[in-house]
Each structure stands twice: as C-alpha cells, then as structure tokens.
Amino acid sequence: MTPDQTAAALIAGRTPTEDAMFAYWQATDEGLRPKAETVAILAALSAAPSDPDMMRSFVRYIRQTYPPVALPSAGDAVNIVGTGGGRSTFNISTTAAFVAAAAGVKVLKSGSSAYSSSVGSGDILNALGLARAPSDAFTDAMLSETGLAFAAPQRYAPVCKRLAIAALPLDFKVIGRFVNTLGPLICPYDMRAHVIGVSSLRLFGQLHQIAQLLAVPALLVHSDLGVDEFLSIGTNSWLWAQDEQARLQNASALGLGQGSLDDLAGGDLSHNIAMMTAILKGQGNRTSTETVALNAGAALFAGGVAHDLAQGTRLALECLADGAPFAKLEQAQAFARAAAADLGRVA
C-alpha cells in the first residue's frame, strides 16, 4: 500500500498492515504527509480500540529509526512510568521515582504533561525546576551525581514533535491518545528496565506482546481498580516482558493496609505537589504512602536492588520513614539550579 492508500484505509475505518503503517510513519517523519491528513490519522487511531499491529508499527518505527541512547551512567538505571488512562490519581510514579532513587536504584524517568489526569509528570517536574535537560551530557551527569534524572520532552523522536505540531491547535491529550499510550515503550534512553503501569488488562496484554517482540526490558504492572500503577489496595497484576504468564499480587499479602481510592485522588498542581512533598517527608496518609512504596519497590526489584517485590516494598517503606526521599528531591533541585547557573555564566 502507498501512504495515500494507507491513510484512506485508516480514515475509512479499515486496518492497514503493520508494514504499511511502518511506511506511513516514515513518510510522516520525512514531512511528506499533509497536516490535515495527519490530524485525521491521529484521530482515527485514538478513537478506535487499540490495535496491536498499529501500536507495534509505531513503536517499531521509532526504536529502529531512533534507537535508545545508552548513556554511560544508565546501564543499571530503571524507568518508572504509566500509560495514562483509567482512574485519575495524584502523581504516583513521579513520587515513587524519588523514593526508589533514595533507596538505592538509579532512576531515569520518562513522562509527559497530563493525559488522563489534570497534572502530569512533566507539569510537576517543571514546577519543581527539574524539567530542563539541555543535553544527554546533562542527563548523564545528573544521573551519575544524584542517582536520578528525567528524560526531557524534546529528547523524544522527532516524529513525535511533528505529530504534536500537526495537531495544533487541538489538544494533543485528546487527539494524540494513541501516541501518549505508547510513550513508555519509546523512551529515548536505553536502561536496565522500565516499570510500566497500564490502566486496563486489554492494554496490559497488548503492551506485553509488543515489549516481548521488540525486546523492550519491561516490567508491566496493573491494578484491578483500573489504575496504571500498583495500588496498596485491591489486587495487582505484573508481568516481565520475557515471561508468558502474569502474576497476581494481593496488596494485603505484603502487609499493606486497606484504604480507599479517595486517599489517592489528585487535584491541581499545588495540591499534587503538596501531597507528593508530604509523602516524601514521611508525612503522607497511609494509603498514598504504601502505594508509592509499592511502586518504588517494583523499581528496586526491576533494578536488582531487591530480590523480589516484597523486599523492594519494605526497603521503600523504611526509606520513607526517615524522610530520605525528600532529601533526594532537594539534591536533584540543587543540581539543576547549579547547572542552570553554569549555563547562564557561559551564555
């Protein structure tokens, strides 16, 4: 199929082959497709039920055309990120990133502005002065010195920026749902593992298939309450990309207490930052603290610091009890301020 035929098929509600879509992404990346058509394609892909072939074509194109960069300090690092979608909560994975780093695993976190909630990882990091990573050298230095760094939005494959620009003035949260959902699988950096939260069991299975086929080192997690992270209430599913059978983990079996989804509800930017700060200082409510610990524990497990999820969660809870994660936040902010000052003097 030609790109014209592929576009016509998608817009008409038919499903092209994976190879045809791969070629279409290449043509789009080269600037050979019109803006209006790109918007229509994004809308069609985002409105339709997720299709494994269409998702795999996009991930495969990006990973083959723009292979993840291997930073010197990131070989033993982990990412912790969610697909978005599902029920809205405060910024669990962002908070867990500081805890995991404080507990001893390097964290190189990807993320974006809000998709399913009002405040996304990128919004939080920008407010905290941590969103600016001007170069790979900066990211590597921050990761080496603090054990924590963040993938800047501009570091993603150029085709992602092209799609976002084409969608303007439409809200990319809506029109680009297809791309946002696949964000965790197209992280621009190579690392030991990605802990990927998925909001639905259907998507959980689809992303597992893609990660397995494309050899993405991923630990996929899902809460049966419809949240794209582990929760300290209810039952969770988790699965390594190379494995075939998902495992169930009841939170109570790890000694975690009962609570309510209301304890995990987010709000506006100031509310979410206040909630995150309280947790990092060891002053959060029990449900939010244990949920963050469980997700940080998954990162410690994926990073080889803990031999299983239970040990990782215990290490995270111990770390939270003494306020070390808040000190990690302050360390990261100090590094970012010093780097910004250095750049200002050079300019």
Salt bridges, closest charged atoms under 4 A:
ASP4 OD1 - ARG33 NH2 2.39
GLU18 OE1 - ARG56 NE 2.86
GLU18 OE2 - ARG60 NE 2.95
ASP19 OD1 - ARG60 NH2 3.06
GLU37 OE2 - ARG33 NE 2.81
ASP53 OD1 - ARG56 NH2 2.52
ASP76 OD1 - LYS106 NZ 3.66
ASP136 OD1 - ARG155 NE 2.71
GLU290 OE2 - ARG286 NE 3.01
ASP308 OD2 - HIS307 ND1 3.41
ASP342 OD1 - ARG345 NH2 2.17
